[in-house]
Amino acid sequence: MEVTIRLRPFHALLTMALLVASPAAAQQTLPAVDGLSGKVMFIHGGTGGDNWTGLEGAVTLPLGQRFGLQLDGAAGGLDGSLGKSAFYGTGAHLFWRDPSTGMVGVEAGYARLDAGGGINTYSLGIEAERYWNSITLAGLVGLTDASGATYATALRHDLGTHFVAGASFTWYPDDNLALTASGAVSGGHVVAGLGIEWALTSTRSAQPSLFARAALHQGGDVTALAGLSIYFGGQPKPLIRRHREDDPTIGNVMGAGIKGGIGFTIGAICKFRAHGDDPCHRRNHPPRL
């Protein structure tokens, strides 16, 4: 029964990918990426007693008419139950996209949290998006691995290799306003979230936007974050076209997306509070280095 449940997200994503690809031959219109483009995001957030501030960004390059490559990066600082610690990460997406129909791609990411002797998280997955007028349905399946964590054995087991599945539903009531509901699971860690992004109308290639997101973690912890994005490159366009013609969503570095190495790692560590086995506060049993 457990295997059947875990495979359902994969079947759903495969079906969505086929829906994306099926009308491709009839929709050879806009290129996958509208020229060199990118974004920079200034983010502040927190979960439980942990707060972090960081900088996240991406650059996207066209690879011919139908393919694109996005490179992600992030860095910042965490302050809370794990002490003060730096985190940073990088990722890449190689994708096929028709902006009038959808996107299918593969992504890989790496993230590191320096706390506790160092926790490295790796990810590999398949992602897809489907566009219907003012609605975008997105999903991914993949694997994350943080088995190199130097905490106690129980924690290392919890942060091992896990199947990951996530989905999001975004509605654009206005071309410069995005409302998103999302959910993701990584091993035994489940997250459900809501988000909003509003972009200022701009007649230049650079366009700022404000965003906020909140997520409820299994066990009751809540993550909230907010920040400022600046999109650049390409032609002036509204937010909905930025999302579909320029940079895909960053989802594998800081945890601002539906699949985040750092976000899942912090959540997995600190959820031990609910079970009375909290490495964040165990003074008599320090981490094994």
Backbone bond lengths (Angstrom), bond angles and torsions (degrees), N, CA, C in turn:
res aa  C-N    CA-C-N  psi(-1)  N-CA   C-N-CA  omega(-1)  CA-C   N-CA-C  phi
1 M - - - 1.460 - - 1.520 110.56 -
2 E 1.335 117.77 -41.43 1.468 121.10 -179.06 1.521 110.87 -62.09
3 V 1.345 116.81 -40.84 1.463 119.90 -179.72 1.506 110.84 -64.53
4 T 1.365 115.99 -40.92 1.465 120.25 179.66 1.512 110.77 -61.25
5 I 1.307 117.99 -43.59 1.462 121.88 -178.85 1.514 110.70 -63.73
6 R 1.323 117.12 -41.43 1.453 120.06 -177.10 1.520 112.32 -69.16
7 L 1.344 117.39 -27.09 1.454 119.60 -176.99 1.522 112.47 -83.85
8 R 1.325 118.12 -16.33 1.458 119.28 -178.43 1.521 113.28 -58.28
9 P 1.356 120.39 -44.36 1.469 118.98 177.79 1.525 112.48 -59.45
10 F 1.340 116.74 -33.84 1.466 119.19 179.05 1.516 110.36 -65.92
11 H 1.354 117.27 -43.46 1.463 120.36 178.20 1.520 111.07 -61.73
12 A 1.328 116.32 -40.47 1.467 120.29 179.88 1.526 110.77 -63.77
13 L 1.346 116.78 -43.26 1.454 119.98 -179.23 1.521 110.89 -67.99
14 L 1.341 117.21 -39.38 1.459 120.52 178.65 1.519 110.66 -61.19
15 T 1.336 115.98 -42.76 1.462 119.92 177.40 1.517 111.51 -61.00
16 M 1.352 116.28 -42.62 1.460 120.46 179.10 1.524 110.88 -64.16
17 A 1.347 116.72 -39.74 1.462 120.60 179.54 1.519 111.23 -62.54
18 L 1.346 116.61 -39.82 1.459 119.71 178.42 1.525 111.66 -66.87
19 L 1.343 115.50 -36.90 1.459 119.31 176.04 1.514 111.78 -64.07
20 V 1.339 115.77 -37.19 1.457 120.23 177.82 1.506 110.80 -64.83
21 A 1.333 116.61 -45.76 1.460 120.79 -171.97 1.513 112.94 -77.46
22 S 1.336 118.86 -28.22 1.453 121.57 -171.16 1.519 115.01 -59.24
23 P 1.353 120.62 -41.96 1.463 118.57 -179.52 1.514 113.23 -90.71
24 A 1.332 118.63 12.88 1.458 120.43 -172.58 1.512 112.94 -60.38
25 A 1.331 116.36 -38.22 1.464 118.95 -175.78 1.522 111.65 -64.56
26 A 1.338 116.18 -28.14 1.464 119.78 -177.49 1.514 112.54 -92.60
27 Q 1.345 118.08 -3.16 1.453 120.39 -173.60 1.528 111.59 -122.72
28 Q 1.310 118.25 45.69 1.461 121.57 179.35 1.528 109.53 -84.84
29 T 1.321 115.54 75.50 1.464 120.42 -176.10 1.520 110.42 -113.36
30 L 1.321 117.93 -98.46 1.449 121.82 -178.26 1.525 110.73 -70.39
31 P 1.346 117.81 151.62 1.468 119.87 176.80 1.519 111.52 -70.36
32 A 1.321 116.07 164.61 1.465 121.14 -179.95 1.522 111.55 -61.29
33 V 1.339 116.63 -37.98 1.460 122.46 179.25 1.522 108.39 -133.61
34 D 1.315 115.94 128.33 1.467 121.15 -176.95 1.535 110.32 -83.51
35 G 1.334 116.36 63.77 1.455 120.89 178.90 1.531 111.91 81.00
36 L 1.312 116.36 176.53 1.455 122.14 178.56 1.529 109.76 -60.29
37 S 1.324 116.91 127.09 1.460 120.96 -177.72 1.530 109.10 -149.06
38 G 1.324 115.12 171.52 1.460 118.97 -179.81 1.508 111.40 -175.35
39 K 1.341 115.07 -177.09 1.456 121.05 177.11 1.520 109.44 -155.32
40 V 1.325 114.67 153.26 1.454 122.60 174.21 1.525 107.24 -126.06
41 M 1.349 116.65 135.45 1.458 121.26 -176.60 1.526 109.43 -126.32
42 F 1.322 116.83 127.25 1.458 123.53 173.97 1.526 106.93 -101.13
43 I 1.348 117.82 119.89 1.456 121.52 -169.31 1.522 111.27 -127.89
44 H 1.338 115.76 138.75 1.472 121.56 169.73 1.517 107.27 -132.28
45 G 1.337 116.22 132.29 1.450 119.12 -178.13 1.507 112.02 -154.65
46 G 1.323 115.16 178.38 1.445 120.35 179.30 1.510 111.67 -161.44
47 T 1.338 115.46 156.08 1.457 122.12 174.48 1.516 107.81 -145.57
48 G 1.339 117.75 124.46 1.455 120.80 -174.94 1.519 109.83 60.13
49 G 1.333 117.08 -125.35 1.457 120.68 177.77 1.504 113.55 -96.76
50 D 1.332 117.94 13.06 1.462 122.07 -177.16 1.526 110.34 -107.00
51 N 1.317 116.17 132.08 1.460 121.86 177.48 1.517 109.38 -125.00
52 W 1.311 115.78 144.37 1.453 119.07 177.55 1.520 110.84 -140.22
53 T 1.307 114.70 151.45 1.458 122.86 175.14 1.520 107.49 -130.17
54 G 1.317 117.75 135.44 1.448 118.77 -175.83 1.513 113.78 -156.07
55 L 1.291 113.77 173.03 1.459 124.15 178.18 1.522 107.31 -124.41
56 E 1.317 116.42 128.51 1.459 121.99 -177.88 1.523 108.30 -129.97
57 G 1.314 117.52 144.70 1.451 119.32 -178.63 1.514 112.80 -156.68
58 A 1.329 115.55 168.75 1.458 121.58 179.94 1.513 109.86 -153.38
59 V 1.319 115.39 150.08 1.464 123.24 172.88 1.523 107.10 -128.09
60 T 1.327 117.26 132.56 1.458 122.00 -177.80 1.520 110.37 -120.84
61 L 1.335 115.42 134.08 1.459 122.84 -176.89 1.522 110.19 -119.88
62 P 1.332 118.57 138.86 1.468 120.09 173.64 1.526 110.47 -76.62
63 L 1.323 115.73 139.94 1.465 122.20 174.06 1.523 107.25 -121.74
64 G 1.328 115.82 82.44 1.449 119.88 -174.34 1.519 111.14 76.90
65 Q 1.335 116.35 -159.54 1.460 122.01 -174.92 1.516 113.60 -79.86
66 R 1.317 118.36 -34.45 1.449 121.05 -169.89 1.520 115.54 -114.31
67 F 1.336 118.52 -3.95 1.457 119.85 -176.18 1.528 111.31 -123.52
68 G 1.323 115.17 156.90 1.452 121.47 178.03 1.515 111.06 -147.01
69 L 1.326 115.73 159.66 1.458 122.82 177.77 1.521 108.59 -129.73
70 Q 1.325 116.66 125.96 1.454 121.56 176.92 1.525 109.49 -116.29
71 L 1.334 116.16 134.25 1.456 123.16 177.04 1.519 108.68 -114.52
72 D 1.332 117.30 126.75 1.461 123.66 -176.56 1.528 110.44 -108.93
73 G 1.326 115.52 156.49 1.457 121.08 173.25 1.510 110.59 -157.45
74 A 1.335 117.16 150.81 1.459 121.29 179.33 1.517 109.78 -154.82
75 A 1.325 116.03 152.02 1.466 121.70 175.48 1.519 107.59 -157.58
76 G 1.338 115.55 150.94 1.450 119.24 179.46 1.516 111.98 179.70
77 G 1.332 115.08 -167.50 1.452 121.02 -178.29 1.511 111.57 -131.91
78 L 1.333 116.16 142.64 1.456 124.38 177.75 1.520 108.89 -111.86
79 D 1.337 117.41 138.58 1.459 122.40 178.40 1.517 107.97 -138.05
80 G 1.343 116.97 117.12 1.447 118.93 -178.79 1.506 112.03 173.42
81 S 1.336 116.61 -140.25 1.462 121.96 -174.22 1.516 112.90 -66.43
82 L 1.327 118.11 -20.16 1.461 121.50 176.05 1.522 111.47 -91.56
83 G 1.330 117.13 4.88 1.451 120.52 -173.96 1.514 110.30 84.66
84 K 1.323 115.33 -167.51 1.460 119.90 177.23 1.529 108.71 -90.21
85 S 1.310 115.54 131.50 1.454 119.78 -175.50 1.516 110.33 -151.16
86 A 1.311 115.87 147.57 1.465 121.46 173.37 1.520 109.60 -88.97
87 F 1.313 116.46 151.51 1.463 121.38 170.22 1.525 108.29 -137.38
88 Y 1.309 115.76 153.11 1.455 120.72 179.85 1.522 108.51 -161.66
89 G 1.306 115.98 161.61 1.459 119.41 -177.69 1.505 111.93 -168.50
90 T 1.315 114.83 171.16 1.458 121.48 178.46 1.520 108.82 -149.80
91 G 1.305 117.12 160.47 1.457 120.81 -179.57 1.514 110.94 -161.09
92 A 1.325 116.31 168.94 1.460 122.04 179.67 1.523 109.58 -147.42
93 H 1.327 115.86 144.55 1.462 123.02 176.84 1.529 108.04 -127.36
94 L 1.314 118.18 129.15 1.458 123.83 171.07 1.523 106.40 -115.35
95 F 1.334 117.30 121.48 1.457 118.73 -170.28 1.516 113.08 -143.12
96 W 1.339 114.19 154.50 1.466 124.56 166.56 1.516 106.62 -100.26
97 R 1.337 117.23 138.12 1.463 119.11 179.41 1.509 111.79 -152.36
98 D 1.313 115.40 139.21 1.455 124.58 165.19 1.522 105.87 -118.01
99 P 1.346 119.22 111.53 1.472 121.06 -175.10 1.518 115.07 -58.73
100 S 1.334 118.02 -17.20 1.454 119.96 177.42 1.523 112.58 -89.16
101 T 1.347 116.44 -8.41 1.460 119.76 -173.11 1.517 113.62 -128.07
102 G 1.322 117.65 -56.86 1.449 119.83 -177.26 1.511 113.08 168.46
103 M 1.319 115.55 -167.93 1.460 122.34 -175.09 1.527 109.74 -144.07
104 V 1.341 116.43 145.55 1.457 123.38 171.40 1.521 107.04 -137.04
105 G 1.342 117.74 133.71 1.457 118.92 -178.60 1.519 112.68 -160.18
106 V 1.315 114.17 176.44 1.465 121.65 174.10 1.517 107.68 -118.68
107 E 1.331 116.00 148.90 1.460 120.10 -179.79 1.516 110.28 -140.50
108 A 1.317 115.27 151.79 1.460 122.11 176.77 1.517 108.28 -140.39
109 G 1.331 117.03 146.61 1.453 119.63 -177.69 1.513 112.59 -148.84
110 Y 1.313 114.94 159.15 1.462 123.26 175.45 1.516 108.06 -138.45
111 A 1.332 117.31 136.22 1.460 122.10 176.58 1.522 108.96 -140.65
112 R 1.333 116.93 146.78 1.466 121.58 179.66 1.524 110.00 -133.63
113 L 1.321 114.67 134.22 1.453 123.23 171.41 1.525 106.29 -113.17
114 D 1.335 118.06 122.20 1.464 121.15 -173.93 1.524 113.44 -73.49
115 A 1.329 118.08 -17.38 1.465 121.08 -177.24 1.526 111.32 -61.88
116 G 1.345 115.59 153.18 1.452 120.83 173.71 1.502 114.42 66.03
117 G 1.312 117.73 29.74 1.446 120.42 -178.84 1.512 113.63 85.78
118 G 1.328 117.40 -3.24 1.459 120.61 176.55 1.514 112.43 109.22
119 I 1.329 117.19 122.17 1.461 123.09 176.84 1.522 107.91 -123.37
120 N 1.323 116.52 115.25 1.457 122.69 179.46 1.528 109.56 -102.64
121 T 1.308 116.69 131.61 1.460 121.86 179.03 1.523 109.35 -121.94
122 Y 1.330 116.22 130.37 1.459 122.39 178.83 1.526 108.72 -117.46
123 S 1.314 116.86 147.98 1.462 120.11 178.85 1.517 110.82 -141.80
124 L 1.329 114.78 150.27 1.459 122.49 177.25 1.513 107.35 -148.94
125 G 1.334 117.46 130.37 1.450 118.06 -176.39 1.517 114.25 -160.12
126 I 1.323 113.96 173.53 1.465 123.97 174.95 1.521 107.37 -114.07
127 E 1.316 117.31 132.61 1.463 121.45 -177.72 1.521 110.19 -126.85
128 A 1.319 116.09 153.97 1.464 121.14 179.81 1.517 110.32 -151.10
129 E 1.330 115.58 152.18 1.463 122.20 175.00 1.518 108.66 -136.88
130 R 1.319 115.73 146.10 1.464 121.63 176.18 1.518 108.09 -130.12
131 Y 1.344 116.78 132.59 1.461 122.42 -175.16 1.525 110.35 -111.19
132 W 1.342 115.64 130.15 1.458 122.62 171.61 1.519 107.88 -131.27
133 N 1.309 118.22 99.37 1.465 122.09 178.79 1.529 110.62 49.73
134 S 1.334 119.31 -109.13 1.461 121.63 -176.23 1.534 113.18 -95.18
135 I 1.323 117.89 14.72 1.462 122.10 -177.37 1.527 110.40 -122.88
136 T 1.331 115.72 137.18 1.465 122.02 173.40 1.518 108.77 -125.12
137 L 1.325 115.98 126.33 1.452 122.52 173.72 1.522 107.64 -108.87
138 A 1.335 116.78 125.27 1.465 121.31 -177.51 1.521 110.05 -128.16
139 G 1.337 115.78 153.03 1.450 119.84 178.31 1.509 111.33 -159.80
140 L 1.317 115.80 165.31 1.462 120.65 176.70 1.520 109.30 -155.36
141 V 1.314 114.68 155.53 1.455 122.85 169.86 1.517 106.78 -135.22
142 G 1.333 117.00 148.57 1.454 119.08 -179.53 1.507 111.85 178.78
143 L 1.325 115.04 -161.87 1.452 123.25 -179.30 1.521 109.57 -131.33
144 T 1.321 116.72 143.95 1.459 121.56 169.34 1.526 108.06 -124.01
145 D 1.310 116.00 149.69 1.464 120.92 -179.58 1.520 109.79 -140.31
146 A 1.323 116.42 126.45 1.462 122.05 174.36 1.525 109.02 -135.43
147 S 1.335 116.58 34.86 1.459 121.49 -173.72 1.518 112.82 -69.56
148 G 1.334 117.85 -10.20 1.453 120.67 178.90 1.512 113.90 -84.91
149 A 1.349 118.76 6.67 1.459 121.32 -179.57 1.522 110.20 -59.46
150 T 1.336 117.21 143.56 1.464 121.57 -175.11 1.521 113.10 -100.05
151 Y 1.336 117.82 12.47 1.453 120.44 175.13 1.528 110.33 -75.28
152 A 1.337 115.50 -171.97 1.464 121.21 -177.25 1.531 111.21 -62.33
153 T 1.317 115.16 165.04 1.465 121.33 -174.54 1.520 112.34 -56.91
154 A 1.325 117.37 -42.35 1.462 119.74 -178.30 1.512 111.22 -61.56
155 L 1.319 116.45 -39.98 1.462 120.02 179.73 1.521 110.54 -70.87
156 R 1.327 117.05 -40.76 1.458 119.69 179.73 1.526 110.07 -59.92
157 H 1.351 116.06 -37.97 1.457 119.88 177.26 1.532 110.66 -63.85
158 D 1.324 116.06 -42.77 1.462 120.67 -178.90 1.519 111.77 -64.67
159 L 1.333 117.66 -30.28 1.455 121.59 -178.16 1.525 112.05 -100.33
160 G 1.320 117.92 26.40 1.452 121.01 178.85 1.522 111.83 -74.70
161 T 1.322 116.55 -154.96 1.462 122.07 179.51 1.522 109.50 -81.48
162 H 1.330 116.18 127.74 1.453 120.64 -176.96 1.521 111.20 -132.97
163 F 1.315 114.54 147.52 1.460 121.90 169.23 1.524 108.54 -71.68
164 V 1.313 116.67 137.85 1.463 122.65 -179.68 1.523 109.02 -123.61
165 A 1.312 116.42 136.68 1.461 121.59 172.87 1.520 108.34 -141.09
166 G 1.308 116.33 141.06 1.453 120.23 179.46 1.514 111.15 -150.67
167 A 1.311 116.18 156.01 1.459 121.96 178.06 1.518 109.20 -148.76
168 S 1.320 115.99 151.09 1.466 120.73 176.36 1.520 110.05 -144.28
169 F 1.317 114.26 148.83 1.462 123.07 178.42 1.524 106.94 -123.46
170 T 1.336 117.04 119.54 1.463 121.50 -178.67 1.522 110.00 -119.57
171 W 1.311 115.19 130.53 1.468 122.54 177.42 1.518 108.84 -117.84
172 Y 1.329 115.81 133.83 1.463 122.82 178.28 1.528 108.51 -108.87
173 P 1.348 118.54 89.79 1.462 119.70 176.61 1.525 111.73 -65.62
174 D 1.334 115.57 -23.13 1.457 123.57 173.66 1.526 106.02 -137.08
175 D 1.320 117.73 151.74 1.458 120.09 -176.36 1.519 113.18 -62.02
176 N 1.337 117.39 -19.21 1.464 121.14 178.92 1.531 112.83 -109.49
177 L 1.335 117.32 16.97 1.458 121.35 -179.81 1.525 109.52 -134.15
178 A 1.348 117.15 124.89 1.461 122.56 179.67 1.523 109.74 -120.46
179 L 1.343 116.39 128.10 1.457 123.25 176.07 1.523 107.93 -116.20
180 T 1.333 117.10 124.76 1.466 120.92 -171.22 1.518 111.71 -127.31
181 A 1.336 115.94 137.88 1.458 123.65 168.67 1.518 107.12 -118.84
182 S 1.335 117.07 134.74 1.462 119.81 -175.00 1.515 110.96 -144.10
183 G 1.331 114.96 163.40 1.451 121.55 175.55 1.509 109.24 -153.56
184 A 1.334 116.67 150.24 1.453 121.02 180.00 1.510 109.87 -152.54
185 V 1.328 115.15 154.44 1.458 121.36 176.17 1.522 108.25 -137.34
186 S 1.335 115.68 135.54 1.463 121.88 175.46 1.519 106.94 -134.44
187 G 1.343 116.65 105.92 1.453 119.63 -173.57 1.517 109.34 62.05
188 G 1.328 117.22 -122.30 1.452 121.17 178.61 1.506 113.95 -97.02
189 H 1.346 117.82 9.86 1.462 121.60 -177.16 1.523 109.04 -102.02
190 V 1.338 116.70 116.81 1.460 122.38 -176.41 1.525 109.24 -114.30
191 V 1.321 116.52 137.69 1.464 122.71 -179.43 1.528 109.48 -134.33
192 A 1.328 117.01 137.64 1.462 122.60 172.18 1.517 107.85 -127.19
193 G 1.335 117.41 137.70 1.456 118.80 -173.24 1.514 114.70 -142.60
194 L 1.333 114.43 164.59 1.456 124.10 174.01 1.525 108.32 -130.26
195 G 1.328 116.80 147.23 1.459 119.61 179.60 1.513 112.01 -148.09
196 I 1.324 114.99 157.78 1.461 121.97 176.80 1.522 108.73 -141.76
197 E 1.323 116.53 141.07 1.460 121.73 174.69 1.527 108.57 -140.03
198 W 1.330 115.02 132.19 1.460 121.08 179.99 1.519 108.57 -128.66
199 A 1.324 116.13 125.50 1.463 121.88 -178.55 1.519 110.65 -106.47
200 L 1.318 115.15 141.17 1.457 120.35 174.56 1.521 109.11 -76.16
201 T 1.311 116.48 141.07 1.461 120.16 175.79 1.518 109.05 -64.96
202 S 1.328 116.34 132.93 1.458 120.74 -177.11 1.522 110.29 -137.21
203 T 1.328 115.58 142.26 1.456 121.13 175.49 1.527 110.99 -101.18
204 R 1.337 116.21 7.80 1.461 121.40 179.50 1.525 109.58 -112.59
205 S 1.326 116.09 171.07 1.464 119.81 179.33 1.522 111.97 -70.54
206 A 1.336 118.16 -24.55 1.464 122.04 176.04 1.526 109.19 -89.66
207 Q 1.337 116.73 135.34 1.461 121.17 -177.75 1.531 109.98 -141.65
208 P 1.346 118.82 120.97 1.469 120.69 178.22 1.525 111.46 -87.35
209 S 1.330 114.77 154.63 1.464 120.51 173.95 1.524 108.97 -145.98
210 L 1.319 116.33 156.30 1.459 123.59 175.11 1.520 108.44 -112.07
211 F 1.334 117.38 141.35 1.448 119.81 -179.34 1.521 110.71 -142.52
212 A 1.325 115.61 156.85 1.461 122.66 175.33 1.523 107.56 -147.53
213 R 1.331 116.42 144.32 1.456 121.49 179.67 1.515 109.55 -142.17
214 A 1.316 116.13 146.99 1.460 122.15 176.10 1.514 108.30 -136.63
215 A 1.336 116.26 141.42 1.458 121.10 -178.53 1.513 110.08 -137.22
216 L 1.323 116.33 139.57 1.458 123.09 176.19 1.520 108.04 -103.60
217 H 1.346 116.18 120.37 1.460 121.76 -179.69 1.521 110.44 -92.80
218 Q 1.317 115.86 152.45 1.453 120.85 172.78 1.529 108.67 -56.86
219 G 1.328 117.01 131.74 1.453 121.64 -175.49 1.508 112.56 101.87
220 G 1.360 117.09 -11.69 1.454 120.25 173.82 1.508 116.85 104.26
221 D 1.342 119.26 -11.52 1.461 119.99 178.41 1.528 110.61 -66.01
222 V 1.321 116.07 143.91 1.461 122.05 179.90 1.522 109.28 -118.10
223 T 1.305 116.74 131.56 1.455 122.73 173.29 1.521 108.96 -105.61
224 A 1.303 117.31 133.09 1.466 121.95 176.18 1.516 108.23 -132.32
225 L 1.308 117.10 139.10 1.459 121.03 177.33 1.522 109.37 -147.86
226 A 1.313 115.05 155.97 1.458 121.76 178.62 1.515 108.29 -149.83
227 G 1.318 115.92 160.05 1.451 117.33 -179.50 1.512 113.75 -179.09
228 L 1.304 113.87 -172.08 1.460 123.78 -178.49 1.520 108.94 -123.23
229 S 1.319 116.17 130.09 1.463 121.89 174.16 1.519 109.62 -110.18
230 I 1.316 116.18 145.91 1.458 121.81 172.25 1.518 107.70 -127.68
231 Y 1.320 116.65 112.97 1.456 122.26 176.86 1.529 108.70 -88.75
232 F 1.311 116.35 145.42 1.465 119.25 179.14 1.523 109.97 -145.17
233 G 1.330 114.66 160.59 1.456 120.94 179.91 1.511 112.12 88.63
234 G 1.329 115.20 164.23 1.454 120.31 179.01 1.518 111.90 70.69
235 Q 1.310 115.11 -167.65 1.455 121.79 -179.98 1.530 110.28 -90.10
236 P 1.344 118.23 155.50 1.463 119.74 173.34 1.525 110.26 -57.36
237 K 1.330 116.26 133.20 1.462 119.86 -176.78 1.516 109.35 -160.77
238 P 1.328 119.14 159.43 1.465 121.40 178.67 1.530 111.28 -73.48
239 L 1.334 115.61 171.49 1.454 121.88 -174.63 1.525 112.66 -60.26
240 I 1.326 118.05 -41.89 1.457 120.23 -177.75 1.527 111.27 -59.86
241 R 1.317 117.49 -35.81 1.458 120.30 177.88 1.521 111.59 -78.09
242 R 1.332 117.44 -31.05 1.473 119.51 173.35 1.521 109.89 -57.62
243 H 1.326 116.04 -44.25 1.463 120.91 -177.40 1.517 112.42 -68.80
244 R 1.328 118.08 -30.28 1.462 120.84 -173.54 1.522 114.13 -102.43
245 E 1.326 117.89 -17.22 1.461 120.48 -176.43 1.520 113.17 -115.91
246 D 1.342 117.45 -16.46 1.464 120.42 -177.06 1.532 109.84 -114.97
247 D 1.325 117.66 -107.71 1.463 122.19 -173.16 1.523 112.37 -90.61
248 P 1.333 117.69 123.94 1.468 119.13 171.00 1.529 110.28 -64.03
249 T 1.319 116.63 164.94 1.460 121.54 179.78 1.527 111.01 -62.27
250 I 1.332 116.62 135.56 1.456 120.91 172.97 1.520 107.61 -77.99
251 G 1.333 116.95 120.95 1.450 118.19 -176.41 1.509 114.95 -133.56
252 N 1.317 118.24 14.10 1.460 116.82 -172.12 1.522 114.75 -135.02
253 V 1.338 117.74 13.64 1.463 118.08 -175.19 1.520 111.43 -117.00
254 M 1.320 118.46 -72.26 1.461 121.29 -173.69 1.512 114.83 -91.98
255 G 1.282 118.08 -14.49 1.455 118.93 -175.80 1.507 112.71 96.53
256 A 1.348 118.79 6.83 1.461 120.97 176.19 1.515 110.35 -72.80
257 G 1.327 116.89 -22.98 1.455 121.42 176.80 1.519 111.78 -92.61
258 I 1.335 117.11 -164.46 1.460 120.36 -176.17 1.513 111.99 -85.60
259 K 1.318 118.28 -7.49 1.462 120.11 176.29 1.509 107.82 -140.63
260 G 1.320 118.04 101.30 1.458 119.99 -175.46 1.510 112.09 -126.16
261 G 1.318 117.41 127.39 1.453 121.02 178.64 1.517 111.79 -59.18
262 I 1.321 117.92 -55.05 1.458 121.64 -178.30 1.523 110.98 -64.74
263 G 1.323 117.22 -42.92 1.456 120.21 -178.77 1.516 112.45 -60.98
264 F 1.340 117.92 -46.38 1.451 120.83 179.61 1.524 111.00 -69.25
265 T 1.327 118.05 -35.00 1.463 120.52 -179.07 1.524 110.79 -65.45
266 I 1.328 117.97 -48.94 1.462 121.10 179.49 1.526 110.12 -61.41
267 G 1.327 116.44 -43.32 1.456 119.86 -179.93 1.517 112.24 -62.92
268 A 1.345 117.25 -42.13 1.460 120.98 -179.01 1.518 111.43 -65.97
269 I 1.338 116.95 -37.44 1.457 120.23 178.83 1.529 110.68 -66.56
270 C 1.301 116.43 -51.13 1.471 119.95 -170.00 1.515 113.67 -83.45
271 K 1.338 119.41 -10.14 1.456 119.60 176.09 1.522 110.89 -70.06
272 F 1.340 118.57 -12.45 1.454 121.47 177.25 1.533 111.41 -61.96
273 R 1.336 117.58 -18.01 1.465 120.32 177.76 1.522 111.14 -57.12
274 A 1.330 115.36 -38.00 1.462 119.17 -176.53 1.528 112.36 -72.16
275 H 1.328 117.54 -14.81 1.458 121.29 -177.13 1.529 112.34 -109.02
276 G 1.328 118.48 6.11 1.450 121.58 179.49 1.510 113.17 70.50
277 D 1.328 118.27 18.32 1.470 122.02 -179.69 1.524 106.95 -131.75
278 D 1.317 115.44 69.61 1.457 122.32 -167.99 1.519 111.88 -100.61
279 P 1.342 119.02 103.12 1.461 119.84 178.10 1.511 112.42 -68.95
280 C 1.353 117.39 -14.03 1.454 119.70 178.75 1.528 111.62 -71.28
281 H 1.343 116.63 -21.82 1.467 119.31 -175.78 1.519 113.39 -129.30
282 R 1.324 119.73 12.59 1.452 120.89 -179.72 1.525 109.56 -81.32
283 R 1.356 117.10 101.06 1.456 121.64 -176.31 1.520 111.82 -81.30
284 N 1.363 116.79 -29.13 1.451 119.49 -176.04 1.516 113.72 -88.02
285 H 1.339 116.54 -8.03 1.454 120.67 -179.78 1.525 108.89 -131.92
286 P 1.314 118.28 80.68 1.470 120.52 -177.80 1.520 111.23 -65.96
287 P 1.327 117.54 159.28 1.451 121.03 179.07 1.515 111.92 -60.20
288 R 1.314 115.30 146.64 1.452 120.00 175.67 1.529 109.14 -83.87
289 L 1.325 117.20 126.65 1.449 121.72 -177.34 1.516 111.06 -100.20
